[in-house]
Amino acid sequence: MANVVVVGSQWGDEGKGKIVDWLSERADVVVRFQGGHNAGHTLVIDGVTYKLSLLPSGIVRPGKLSVIGNGVVVDPWALADEIDRLGGQGVEVTRDNLRIAENAILILPLHRELDAIREAAAGAGKIGTTKRGIGPAYEDKAGRRAIRVMDLQNPKTLPAKIERLLTHHNALRRGLGEAEISASELNDQLAAIAPRMLAYMDVVWDLLDQKRRAGERILFEGAQGTMLDIDHGTYPFVTSSNTVAAQAATGSGIGPGAIDYVLGITKAYTTRVGSGPFPTELEDEIGQRLGERGHEFGTVTGRQRRCGWFDAVLVRQAIKTSGINGIALTKLDILDGFEELKVCIGYRLDGEVIDHLPSAQGAQARVEPIYETLEGWPQSTAGARTWAELPAQAVKYVRHVEELIEAPVALLSTSPERDDTILMKDPFED
Protein backbone atom coordinates (compact mmCIF):
# COMPACT_ATOMS: atom_id res chain seq x y z
CA MET A 1 0.00 0.00 0.00
CA ALA A 2 1.42 3.39 -1.03
CA ASN A 3 1.51 6.50 1.15
CA VAL A 4 1.05 9.75 -0.77
CA VAL A 5 2.07 13.38 -0.12
CA VAL A 6 0.06 16.13 -1.80
CA VAL A 7 1.71 19.56 -2.13
CA GLY A 8 1.05 22.68 -4.14
CA SER A 9 3.60 23.39 -6.86
CA GLN A 10 2.98 27.13 -7.19
CA TRP A 11 2.02 29.82 -4.62
CA GLY A 12 -0.91 27.92 -3.16
CA ASP A 13 -4.58 28.04 -4.19
CA GLU A 14 -3.97 25.32 -6.78
CA GLY A 15 -7.09 23.33 -5.91
CA LYS A 16 -5.59 20.95 -3.35
CA GLY A 17 -8.84 20.60 -1.44
CA LYS A 18 -10.72 18.91 -4.26
CA ILE A 19 -7.81 16.62 -5.15
CA VAL A 20 -7.22 15.59 -1.53
CA ASP A 21 -10.92 14.89 -1.16
CA TRP A 22 -10.85 12.88 -4.39
CA LEU A 23 -7.87 10.88 -3.10
CA SER A 24 -9.27 10.50 0.41
CA GLU A 25 -11.70 7.84 -0.76
CA ARG A 26 -8.64 5.70 -1.46
CA ALA A 27 -6.95 6.61 1.84
CA ASP A 28 -7.56 5.50 5.41
CA VAL A 29 -5.78 8.39 7.15
CA VAL A 30 -5.42 12.04 6.05
CA VAL A 31 -2.68 14.11 7.73
CA ARG A 32 -2.00 17.88 7.84
CA PHE A 33 1.72 18.38 8.46
CA GLN A 34 2.48 22.15 8.35
CA GLY A 35 0.96 25.60 8.36
CA GLY A 36 -2.05 26.75 10.30
CA HIS A 37 -5.45 28.26 9.67
CA ASN A 38 -3.92 30.58 7.08
CA ALA A 39 -4.52 27.75 4.61
CA GLY A 40 -7.91 27.42 2.97
CA HIS A 41 -9.43 24.43 1.19
CA THR A 42 -12.81 24.52 -0.50
CA LEU A 43 -14.57 21.20 -1.13
CA VAL A 44 -17.73 20.81 -3.21
CA ILE A 45 -19.45 17.47 -2.51
CA ASP A 46 -22.88 16.66 -3.91
CA GLY A 47 -23.53 20.36 -4.33
CA VAL A 48 -22.56 21.22 -0.74
CA THR A 49 -19.58 23.54 -0.20
CA TYR A 50 -17.28 22.98 2.78
CA LYS A 51 -14.60 25.53 3.68
CA LEU A 52 -11.74 24.14 5.75
CA SER A 53 -8.70 25.86 7.24
CA LEU A 54 -7.14 23.68 9.94
CA LEU A 55 -8.97 20.40 9.57
CA PRO A 56 -7.67 17.93 6.99
CA SER A 57 -9.87 17.58 3.91
CA GLY A 58 -10.63 13.97 4.80
CA ILE A 59 -12.77 15.12 7.74
CA VAL A 60 -15.88 15.35 5.54
CA ARG A 61 -15.53 11.70 4.46
CA PRO A 62 -17.09 9.03 6.73
CA GLY A 63 -14.74 6.35 7.99
CA LYS A 64 -11.53 8.36 7.52
CA LEU A 65 -9.18 9.37 10.32
CA SER A 66 -7.96 12.97 10.11
CA VAL A 67 -4.73 13.91 11.86
CA ILE A 68 -3.19 17.29 12.67
CA GLY A 69 0.54 16.69 12.93
CA ASN A 70 3.22 18.27 15.09
CA GLY A 71 4.34 20.53 12.23
CA VAL A 72 1.04 22.42 12.31
CA VAL A 73 0.51 25.50 14.49
CA VAL A 74 -2.99 25.26 15.97
CA ASP A 75 -5.24 28.11 17.01
CA PRO A 76 -7.54 26.34 19.53
CA TRP A 77 -10.34 28.89 19.18
CA ALA A 78 -10.25 28.82 15.37
CA LEU A 79 -10.26 25.02 15.46
CA ALA A 80 -13.24 24.93 17.83
CA ASP A 81 -15.14 27.34 15.55
CA GLU A 82 -14.34 25.22 12.50
CA ILE A 83 -15.51 22.04 14.23
CA ASP A 84 -18.73 23.76 15.28
CA ARG A 85 -19.30 25.13 11.79
CA LEU A 86 -18.89 21.68 10.25
CA GLY A 87 -21.26 20.30 12.87
CA GLY A 88 -23.85 22.73 11.59
CA GLN A 89 -23.38 21.18 8.14
CA GLY A 90 -23.93 17.68 9.47
CA VAL A 91 -20.28 16.64 9.82
CA GLU A 92 -19.66 15.36 13.36
CA VAL A 93 -16.05 15.68 14.54
CA THR A 94 -15.11 13.30 17.37
CA ARG A 95 -12.05 11.45 18.60
CA ASP A 96 -13.04 8.68 16.19
CA ASN A 97 -12.21 10.84 13.17
CA LEU A 98 -9.78 13.50 14.47
CA ARG A 99 -6.49 13.37 16.38
CA ILE A 100 -4.11 16.22 17.18
CA ALA A 101 -0.40 15.75 17.93
CA GLU A 102 0.39 16.32 21.60
CA ASN A 103 3.50 18.28 20.61
CA ALA A 104 1.79 20.64 18.15
CA ILE A 105 2.34 24.35 18.90
CA LEU A 106 -0.57 26.59 19.91
CA ILE A 107 -1.36 29.94 18.31
CA LEU A 108 -2.45 32.34 21.05
CA PRO A 109 -4.30 35.68 20.88
CA LEU A 110 -1.00 37.47 21.48
CA HIS A 111 0.40 35.88 18.29
CA ARG A 112 -2.49 37.20 16.23
CA GLU A 113 -2.09 40.67 17.72
CA LEU A 114 1.66 40.76 17.11
CA ASP A 115 1.19 39.60 13.53
CA ALA A 116 -1.27 42.41 12.81
CA ILE A 117 0.81 45.06 14.59
CA ARG A 118 3.94 44.19 12.63
CA GLU A 119 2.17 44.06 9.28
CA ALA A 120 0.50 47.43 9.88
CA ALA A 121 3.84 48.99 10.82
CA ALA A 122 5.63 47.56 7.78
CA GLY A 123 3.97 49.95 5.31
CA ALA A 124 5.35 49.37 1.83
CA GLY A 125 7.44 46.51 3.21
CA LYS A 126 4.44 44.29 3.92
CA ILE A 127 4.96 40.61 3.13
CA GLY A 128 1.26 39.78 2.82
CA THR A 129 0.72 37.86 6.06
CA THR A 130 -2.84 36.73 6.81
CA LYS A 131 -2.49 38.24 10.32
CA ARG A 132 -3.50 34.97 11.94
CA GLY A 133 -0.44 34.62 14.15
CA ILE A 134 1.26 31.87 12.15
CA GLY A 135 4.70 33.47 11.95
CA PRO A 136 4.92 34.58 15.60
CA ALA A 137 3.86 31.09 16.73
CA TYR A 138 6.61 29.46 14.68
CA GLU A 139 9.06 32.03 16.09
CA ASP A 140 8.18 30.92 19.61
CA LYS A 141 8.59 27.30 18.57
CA ALA A 142 12.12 28.00 17.33
CA GLY A 143 12.77 30.08 20.47
CA ARG A 144 11.73 27.13 22.65
CA ARG A 145 9.16 29.12 24.60
CA ALA A 146 5.94 28.00 22.86
CA ILE A 147 2.89 26.48 24.54
CA ARG A 148 2.09 23.01 23.14
CA VAL A 149 -1.12 21.00 23.17
CA MET A 150 0.21 18.68 25.89
CA ASP A 151 0.86 21.64 28.19
CA LEU A 152 -2.90 22.15 28.55
CA GLN A 153 -3.31 18.90 30.48
CA ASN A 154 -1.19 20.05 33.41
CA PRO A 155 -2.62 23.18 35.10
CA LYS A 156 0.19 23.13 37.68
CA THR A 157 3.06 23.59 35.22
CA LEU A 158 1.25 25.77 32.66
CA PRO A 159 1.64 29.10 34.56
CA ALA A 160 5.44 28.82 34.57
CA LYS A 161 5.42 28.20 30.81
CA ILE A 162 3.17 31.22 30.30
CA GLU A 163 5.50 33.40 32.37
CA ARG A 164 8.47 32.32 30.25
CA LEU A 165 6.54 33.12 27.08
CA LEU A 166 5.41 36.52 28.34
CA THR A 167 8.92 37.53 29.40
CA HIS A 168 9.64 37.67 25.68
CA HIS A 169 6.31 38.98 24.39
CA ASN A 170 5.72 41.69 26.95
CA ALA A 171 9.18 43.10 26.24
CA LEU A 172 8.24 43.22 22.56
CA ARG A 173 4.92 44.85 23.32
CA ARG A 174 6.52 47.51 25.51
CA GLY A 175 8.86 48.35 22.66
CA LEU A 176 5.93 48.61 20.26
CA GLY A 177 3.96 50.82 22.65
CA GLU A 178 1.33 48.13 23.30
CA ALA A 179 -0.23 47.07 26.60
CA GLU A 180 1.31 44.05 28.28
CA ILE A 181 -0.46 40.67 28.40
CA SER A 182 -1.82 39.47 31.73
CA ALA A 183 -0.48 36.02 32.63
CA SER A 184 -3.55 35.14 34.66
CA GLU A 185 -5.90 36.20 31.86
CA LEU A 186 -4.04 34.07 29.31
CA ASN A 187 -4.02 31.15 31.75
CA ASP A 188 -7.80 31.45 32.16
CA GLN A 189 -8.31 31.56 28.37
CA LEU A 190 -6.27 28.40 27.92
CA ALA A 191 -7.98 26.62 30.80
CA ALA A 192 -11.36 27.35 29.20
CA ILE A 193 -10.41 26.01 25.75
CA ALA A 194 -8.31 23.07 27.03
CA PRO A 195 -11.11 20.47 27.11
CA ARG A 196 -11.89 21.08 23.44
CA MET A 197 -8.25 20.41 22.47
CA LEU A 198 -7.42 17.58 24.86
CA ALA A 199 -10.37 15.54 23.58
CA TYR A 200 -8.40 14.92 20.38
CA MET A 201 -4.80 14.80 21.68
CA ASP A 202 -2.69 11.77 20.78
CA VAL A 203 0.88 10.56 20.25
CA VAL A 204 0.64 11.05 16.51
CA TRP A 205 4.03 9.66 15.47
CA ASP A 206 3.17 6.37 17.18
CA LEU A 207 -0.37 6.35 15.80
CA LEU A 208 0.87 6.80 12.24
CA ASP A 209 3.49 4.10 12.70
CA GLN A 210 0.77 1.69 13.81
CA LYS A 211 -1.41 2.62 10.84
CA ARG A 212 1.47 2.17 8.42
CA ARG A 213 2.43 -1.21 9.85
CA ALA A 214 -1.21 -2.30 9.58
CA GLY A 215 -1.07 -1.58 5.83
CA GLU A 216 -3.39 1.41 5.91
CA ARG A 217 -3.02 4.09 3.27
CA ILE A 218 -1.89 7.49 4.55
CA LEU A 219 -2.46 10.72 2.63
CA PHE A 220 -0.34 13.71 3.70
CA GLU A 221 -1.98 17.02 2.89
CA GLY A 222 0.18 20.10 2.46
CA ALA A 223 -0.97 23.69 2.84
CA GLN A 224 0.07 26.75 0.80
CA GLY A 225 2.47 25.98 -2.09
CA THR A 226 6.09 25.03 -2.68
CA MET A 227 7.05 28.55 -3.77
CA LEU A 228 5.90 29.81 -0.36
CA ASP A 229 8.41 27.53 1.41
CA ILE A 230 10.51 29.47 3.91
CA ASP A 231 13.72 28.01 2.43
CA HIS A 232 12.89 27.34 -1.21
CA GLY A 233 10.24 29.98 -1.92
CA THR A 234 10.25 33.67 -2.84
CA TYR A 235 11.72 34.80 0.50
CA PRO A 236 10.76 36.97 2.37
CA PHE A 237 7.35 36.80 0.69
CA VAL A 238 6.74 33.29 1.98
CA THR A 239 4.95 31.48 4.77
CA SER A 240 6.67 30.62 8.06
CA SER A 241 7.03 26.88 7.53
CA ASN A 242 8.51 24.41 5.07
CA THR A 243 5.88 23.57 2.48
CA VAL A 244 7.96 21.13 0.41
CA ALA A 245 7.05 17.44 0.48
CA ALA A 246 9.92 16.49 2.81
CA GLN A 247 8.09 18.33 5.61
CA ALA A 248 5.43 15.60 5.55
CA ALA A 249 7.90 13.35 7.38
CA THR A 250 9.18 15.96 9.84
CA GLY A 251 5.76 17.49 10.48
CA SER A 252 4.08 14.21 11.34
CA GLY A 253 6.82 12.08 12.89
CA ILE A 254 6.94 9.45 10.18
CA GLY A 255 10.19 8.50 8.45
CA PRO A 256 10.86 9.69 4.88
CA GLY A 257 11.09 6.07 3.75
CA ALA A 258 7.36 5.73 4.38
CA ILE A 259 6.54 8.18 1.57
CA ASP A 260 5.93 6.42 -1.73
CA TYR A 261 4.56 9.10 -4.07
CA VAL A 262 4.50 12.90 -4.18
CA LEU A 263 1.67 14.54 -6.12
CA GLY A 264 2.06 18.20 -7.02
CA ILE A 265 -1.18 20.13 -7.46
CA THR A 266 -0.69 22.55 -10.35
CA LYS A 267 -3.09 25.13 -11.74
CA ALA A 268 -3.26 25.42 -15.55
CA TYR A 269 -2.39 29.10 -15.15
CA THR A 270 -0.73 30.93 -12.23
CA THR A 271 -2.11 32.88 -9.27
CA ARG A 272 -0.71 34.50 -6.18
CA VAL A 273 -2.23 36.20 -3.11
CA GLY A 274 -0.50 39.12 -1.46
CA SER A 275 2.90 40.66 -2.07
CA GLY A 276 5.97 39.23 -3.76
CA PRO A 277 7.45 38.54 -7.19
CA PHE A 278 5.21 37.14 -9.92
CA PRO A 279 7.02 37.01 -13.31
CA THR A 280 3.99 36.07 -15.43
CA GLU A 281 1.45 38.36 -13.74
CA LEU A 282 -1.09 39.94 -16.11
CA GLU A 283 -2.38 43.33 -15.04
CA ASP A 284 -4.65 43.66 -18.07
CA GLU A 285 -8.02 42.40 -19.27
CA ILE A 286 -6.63 38.87 -19.72
CA GLY A 287 -5.57 38.70 -16.09
CA GLN A 288 -8.94 40.07 -15.06
CA ARG A 289 -10.68 37.49 -17.24
CA LEU A 290 -8.73 34.64 -15.64
CA GLY A 291 -9.59 35.93 -12.17
CA GLU A 292 -13.29 36.31 -12.91
CA ARG A 293 -13.65 32.96 -14.63
CA GLY A 294 -11.59 31.17 -12.00
CA HIS A 295 -13.33 32.87 -9.05
CA GLU A 296 -9.90 33.77 -7.74
CA PHE A 297 -10.58 34.93 -4.22
CA GLY A 298 -8.85 33.46 -1.16
CA THR A 299 -10.83 30.90 0.88
CA VAL A 300 -9.49 32.25 4.18
CA THR A 301 -8.94 35.96 3.53
CA GLY A 302 -11.30 36.75 0.65
CA ARG A 303 -8.44 38.65 -0.98
CA GLN A 304 -8.42 38.82 -4.76
CA ARG A 305 -5.67 36.71 -6.28
CA ARG A 306 -3.23 38.06 -8.84
CA CYS A 307 -3.42 36.08 -12.08
CA GLY A 308 -1.02 35.27 -14.92
CA TRP A 309 0.03 32.76 -17.54
CA PHE A 310 1.36 29.31 -16.66
CA ASP A 311 4.98 29.46 -15.51
CA ALA A 312 6.71 26.22 -16.46
CA VAL A 313 10.03 27.40 -15.00
CA LEU A 314 8.49 27.91 -11.58
CA VAL A 315 6.66 24.57 -11.58
CA ARG A 316 9.71 22.65 -12.82
CA GLN A 317 11.72 24.14 -9.95
CA ALA A 318 9.02 23.12 -7.45
CA ILE A 319 9.00 19.60 -8.88
CA LYS A 320 12.71 19.29 -8.18
CA THR A 321 12.71 20.80 -4.67
CA SER A 322 9.67 18.77 -3.58
CA GLY A 323 10.58 15.53 -5.35
CA ILE A 324 7.24 15.52 -7.17
CA ASN A 325 6.52 12.30 -9.07
CA GLY A 326 3.50 13.55 -11.00
CA ILE A 327 1.10 16.48 -11.04
CA ALA A 328 -2.62 17.00 -10.80
CA LEU A 329 -3.41 19.74 -13.32
CA THR A 330 -6.41 21.78 -12.19
CA LYS A 331 -8.72 24.43 -13.65
CA LEU A 332 -8.01 23.57 -17.28
CA ASP A 333 -11.57 24.70 -18.08
CA ILE A 334 -10.73 28.31 -17.14
CA LEU A 335 -8.59 28.49 -20.29
CA ASP A 336 -11.53 27.60 -22.54
CA GLY A 337 -12.26 30.20 -25.23
CA PHE A 338 -8.84 31.88 -25.41
CA GLU A 339 -7.64 32.22 -29.02
CA GLU A 340 -4.06 31.82 -27.88
CA LEU A 341 -2.30 30.90 -24.67
CA LYS A 342 1.15 31.78 -23.43
CA VAL A 343 3.48 29.67 -21.33
CA CYS A 344 6.65 30.93 -19.65
CA ILE A 345 9.59 28.73 -20.71
CA GLY A 346 12.47 30.78 -19.30
CA TYR A 347 13.48 34.10 -17.76
CA ARG A 348 15.63 36.98 -18.84
CA LEU A 349 17.64 38.54 -16.01
CA ASP A 350 19.71 41.63 -16.77
CA GLY A 351 19.97 40.52 -20.40
CA GLU A 352 20.93 36.92 -19.62
CA VAL A 353 18.61 33.95 -20.22
CA ILE A 354 18.21 31.71 -17.15
CA ASP A 355 16.23 28.51 -16.54
CA HIS A 356 15.28 28.94 -12.87
CA LEU A 357 13.96 31.51 -10.43
CA PRO A 358 16.94 32.95 -8.52
CA SER A 359 16.94 33.10 -4.73
CA ALA A 360 17.86 36.77 -4.36
CA GLN A 361 14.91 39.07 -3.69
CA GLY A 362 16.13 41.76 -6.08
CA ALA A 363 16.79 39.29 -8.88
CA GLN A 364 13.35 37.73 -8.43
CA ALA A 365 11.77 41.16 -8.86
CA ARG A 366 13.77 41.84 -12.05
CA VAL A 367 13.27 38.63 -14.00
CA GLU A 368 11.27 38.94 -17.21
CA PRO A 369 9.32 35.97 -18.61
CA ILE A 370 10.18 34.43 -21.96
CA TYR A 371 6.94 33.20 -23.52
CA GLU A 372 5.97 30.53 -25.97
CA THR A 373 2.58 31.05 -27.66
CA LEU A 374 0.20 28.10 -28.08
CA GLU A 375 -3.08 27.81 -29.93
CA GLY A 376 -6.15 27.91 -27.71
CA TRP A 377 -9.45 26.07 -28.08
CA PRO A 378 -12.99 27.44 -28.45
CA GLN A 379 -14.71 24.33 -27.09
CA SER A 380 -15.51 23.68 -23.44
CA THR A 381 -13.45 21.27 -21.33
CA ALA A 382 -15.65 21.79 -18.25
CA GLY A 383 -16.80 18.51 -16.77
CA ALA A 384 -14.71 16.30 -19.06
CA ARG A 385 -13.96 12.91 -17.48
CA THR A 386 -12.03 11.22 -20.31
CA TRP A 387 -9.29 12.28 -22.71
CA ALA A 388 -11.70 11.72 -25.60
CA GLU A 389 -13.93 14.52 -24.31
CA LEU A 390 -11.12 17.09 -24.51
CA PRO A 391 -10.49 19.29 -27.58
CA ALA A 392 -7.33 18.35 -29.49
CA GLN A 393 -5.64 21.67 -28.64
CA ALA A 394 -6.37 21.18 -24.95
CA VAL A 395 -4.69 17.78 -25.09
CA LYS A 396 -1.69 19.37 -26.85
CA TYR A 397 -1.51 22.02 -24.12
CA VAL A 398 -1.43 19.40 -21.37
CA ARG A 399 1.16 17.27 -23.17
CA HIS A 400 3.38 20.28 -23.77
CA VAL A 401 3.14 21.26 -20.11
CA GLU A 402 4.38 17.75 -19.22
CA GLU A 403 7.43 18.22 -21.45
CA LEU A 404 8.27 21.65 -20.04
CA ILE A 405 7.97 20.73 -16.35
CA GLU A 406 9.64 17.32 -16.78
CA ALA A 407 6.90 15.42 -14.96
CA PRO A 408 3.77 13.54 -16.05
CA VAL A 409 0.18 14.60 -15.44
CA ALA A 410 -1.32 11.98 -13.13
CA LEU A 411 -4.73 13.62 -12.74
CA LEU A 412 -6.56 16.29 -14.69
CA SER A 413 -9.31 18.35 -13.06
CA THR A 414 -11.94 20.04 -15.24
CA SER A 415 -14.29 21.59 -12.65
CA PRO A 416 -14.66 22.01 -8.87
CA GLU A 417 -16.84 18.89 -8.75
CA ARG A 418 -14.80 15.96 -7.46
CA ASP A 419 -15.96 13.51 -10.15
CA ASP A 420 -14.93 15.81 -13.00
CA THR A 421 -11.44 14.33 -12.92
CA ILE A 422 -9.46 12.37 -15.49
CA LEU A 423 -7.17 9.77 -13.93
CA MET A 424 -3.98 8.70 -15.70
CA LYS A 425 -2.06 7.40 -12.68
CA ASP A 426 -3.50 6.49 -9.29
CA PRO A 427 -0.88 7.75 -6.79
CA PHE A 428 -1.87 5.01 -4.35
CA GLU A 429 -1.01 2.24 -6.80
CA ASP A 430 2.69 1.34 -6.86
N, C-alpha and C positions, 0 to 999 in steps of 0.2 A: 504494500500500500504506500503510495507516494504522499509526501507532505509538501504543501505548496505555499509559497510566499507571493503575495500580491502587492506590488508597489506602483506608484505613479511614475511615469518616465518624463514628465514635464514639470510644470510649476503647480501641480495639484489640479483639482477640479476636472480630472480626466474621465470621470464616470465610474470610479472604483466601486461605489455603492451597488450599482446594478450588477456588475460583474461578480463581486463577492457574493451577493445574494444568489446569483445564478450558479456559482460554484458551491455554495453552502449546501445545496441539496446533495452534493456528492461527498460532503465533509461530515465529520462527527463533532469536531471541535473548531470553533472560530476564535482567533486570538488577536487582540489589539496589542501592539508591542512598542509604540512610541507616540509622542504628541499628547494632546489633551483635548479639551472641548473647543479648541480652535479649528478642529477638523469638522467637516460637514459632509454627510452622505445622505443622498435622497434615494429612497427606494419606492418604486411604483409596483404594487402587487395586486392583481385583480382590481385595478382601478383605484386602489387606496394608496395614498402617499404617506410614507413614513419619513420623518426627518431625524437623523441620528447624529450625535456629536461625539459622545464618549463610548456609548455601547457599541460593541461589534455588530456588524450587519446581520450576523446569524441569529440575533436575538428575536427576530420576527418569524423565524422558522421553528415550528414545533419539533421537539426531539433533539435539538442541537444545544451543545454546551458552549456558552460564550465566556471568554476569559479576558480580563484586563490585566496585562502583564506588568512586571516591575518597571519597565521602561516608560510607562505612561505616567503623566502627572494628572492626578485626579482631584477635581473640585467636588467635594462631597455634596454641596448644595445643588450644583448644576446636575450632578448625577441623580440625586433624589428627584429633582424636577423632571428630568428626562424619563425616569422610571415611572413617575406618576402620569406623565403625558402619554406614554405608551399604554399604561393601564387604561386610560380613557379611550384608547383605540382598540381595546380588547386584547392587548398583549400583556400577559401576566409575567412579571419578572420575579423569580424566586431563586433560592439557592440551588434548585434543580437545574436552572438554565443559565446562571451567572455566578462566576467566581472572580474575586479581585485579589491580586497578589498582596500578601501581607507587607512586603517591603516596597510597595508603590508609594511615591511621594504625594503629599497632599498640597493642593493649591488652596491658599487661605485668602480671606478678604484683603489682607495687607498686600498680597501679591498683585491682586487686581488693581488696587489703588496705586501701587508703585508703577505698574505698567502704564497706566493712564497718565500719571504725572510726568513720567519720563517722555512719553510720546508727545504730550502737549508742549513740553519744554523744548523739544528737538527742532521745532519749526521746519525749515526746509530740509533738515537732516533726518526727517522721519523715515523709519524703515518699514512702515506698514503693519505694525503689530495689531493683532485683534483686540488688544487691551484686556485679555482674559487672564493675565497673570502667569502665562506659560513660561516665559523667559525668566522672570524672577524666581519661580519655583525651581527651575533647573539650576539656577545660580546657587540657591540654598542647598540643593542636592550636592553640587560639586564642592560647596563650602562646608559640607558635613554638619549642617545645622538644621536640616529639614525635619519636619514632622512627617512620620510615615503612618500608614494604615494601622500597623501593629501597635503603635504608640497609644492609640485610642482605647485599647483594652486594659490599660494600667493607669488609672486615675492618680495613683500615688507618685509615679515617676514623670507624668506628663507636665506638671508645672515647671520642673527644672528644665525640661527641654524647651518649653515656651520661653523661659527666661533667657536661655542661651540664644534662641532665635531673635528675641527682641533686643538683646544687646547690640546686635548688628543693625536691625531694621530701625530701631528708634534713633540711633545715631544718624542713619541716612535721612530719616524724616526731619530731624532737627536741622540738618544741613539744607534741606529743601524747603524749610519754613513750614512744615506740616506738623499737626498735632501728633503726639506720641500715642502708641497703641497701649491699651490697658491689658496687662497680663491676665488679670482675673476675668475680664470681659471675653478675651479670646478663649480662655479655658472653658468658660461657660458655653460659648458657641460650639466648641468641639465636643463637649460633653453632651449637648443636645442632639448633635447630628451623629454621634458615635454609633448608636444602635442600628441606624440605617446602613452604615458602612460595614460594621462587624458581622452583620448577617450574611455577608457574601465573602468574607475573608478566608483565604486558603494559602497553603504552601504551593504556589503555582508551579514552580520548577519540578517538584515531585509529582504533582498531579499530571503534568504534561508527559513526564517520563513514563508514568503508569499507562497513560492513554496510548503512547507510542508503542510501548512493549506489547500492549493488547492488540496492536494492529489497527487501531483507529486512525482515520484520516484527519490530519490537522491542517487547517487553513489559517495562515498568518496574514492579517490585514493591516497594511500600512496606511498612514495618514499623510496628508500633504503630497509632495512629489519629490523625486530625486534631486531636481535642481534647486530645492529649498533645503537640502542637507547642509548642516552647519559646517561640514568640512568640504564637501564636493559641490556645493551649490553656489549661487551668485552672492557670496558674502560681501557685505553684511546684510543684504536684503534676503535673509533666509529665516527659517524657523530655528528653534533653540535645541533641536535634537537631531540625531542622525536618522535620515529617512531612507537610506539605502537598504537593500535587502539583508545585508549582514546584520543589521540591528535586530532582525527578527529573532536571532539566536540570543544576543545579549539582552534584549528587552523582554525576554520571556523565560530565560534560564534553561533553554534547550541547546544542545550542542549543534554546531554548524553542520556536522555530518548527518543530522536528521532532516536537513532540507534537501528535497529532491528536485524541485522545479521552481523557477522564479518567473512569474508572469508580470510583464510591464504593461500597465494600462496606458494607452496612448490615444489622445484625441486626434482626429483627422485634420485638424488645424491646430492653432496654438492660442492659449489664453493665459492671462496672469492677473492676479488681484494685488492691488497695492503697488508700492514703489519698487524700483529696481530695473536693471537692464532688460530689454526685450527687443532683440535685433529685427524680428519680422513683424513688429507691431504695425497695424494699419490705422492711421488716424483719419480715415476718409470714409466715404459711403460704403466701401466694401467691408471695412472693419465694423461699421455700424450694422450692416446687413448680417454679418456673421453673428454679432452679439444678439440681435433681435431674433433671428431664426433659432439660435442655439439657447435662448433664454439664459444668457450668461450673467447671472447674478449669484453671489455667494450664498450657500445654504445657511451658514452661520451668521455672516455679517450683513447680507443683503447688498453688499457693495457690487457695483457694476464691474465686470471683468474686462480687461483690455484684450483685444482680439487681433490675431494676425495669421499669416500663412503658416503652413506646416514647416517646421524647422528640423530637417533631417540631421543636421550636424548636432544639435542639442540632444535629440533622442538617441543618436548613435553613441554619444558620450555617456548618457545615462545607462544605456545598455551595458556598456563596459564597466562602469563603476558599480553597478548593482548586480552584475552577473546575470542579466536577464536572458532566459532561454527562448522566450517567445513573447509576442505582444498581443494584447486584445485591443483592436482598433475600434474606437467608439465615434459616434456622431458622424458617420459617413454621410448620412442623409442631409446634414446641414449644408453640404457642398452641392446638393442637387440644384440644377438650373444655372450654374455659372458657365459662361461661354468658355472661359479659360481659367486655369488654376496655376498658382505658382508654388514652388517648393524650394526652400533654401538648401543649397547643396554645398555651401562653403561661405567663408567670411573674408572680407578684405579689411585688414588692419594696417593703417598708416601706409597704404599702397602695396602691402604684401598679402598674398593669398594664404590663408591658414585653414586647417581642417578641424579645428576644435574651438571651444569657447575658453579663452584664457582665464586664469584665476584672478588676475589683478582687476580691482574695481574700475580703474580708469580705462583699462583696455577693453573691458566688457562694455563700457558705455560708448566706446568709439567704434566697435566693430560694425561693418556694413554688410548686409546679406548679399550673397550672390545667388540669383534666382535661375531656376529652370522653369520654363512655361509648358504646361500640359493642357491638352484639350479637355474641356469639361463635358458634362452630359446633361441633356435637357430632361431626361426621364427621372422618375422618382425611385429612390432606393429604400424609402421608408417602409419598414415592416418586412423587408426581404429576409427569408430564412434559408435560402439556398443560393449557391453561386449562380445558378441558371436564372434566377430572378433579377440579377444585377445587370445594368447596362454594360456593354463591352468596355466603354471608356472608364467606368468605375472600377472594373476588374483590373484594367491596365494601371490605374492610379494606385491601387492596393499593391499590385505586384512590383511596381516601381519603388514604392515606399519600402518594401521588403529589401530590395537591392541596396537602397541608399543607407538604411539603418543597420544592415548586416544581421538581420534577425527575421525569422518567419512570423507571419500573422497566425496565431493559434485560434483566436476568436475574432469575429467581426460583429459589431453591434450596429443595428440600423434604426433603433428607436429606444426611448426610455423603458419600454415594456420588456420584461426579462426574457420572454420567449422569442423576441425579435432578434435572434442571435444565430450567427452561422458558425458552426464548430468545425475547425480543421484538425485540432489537436486537443484532446482532453488532458489538461495538466496533471490530473490525478492518475492517468494511465502511464506506467513506465514505458 
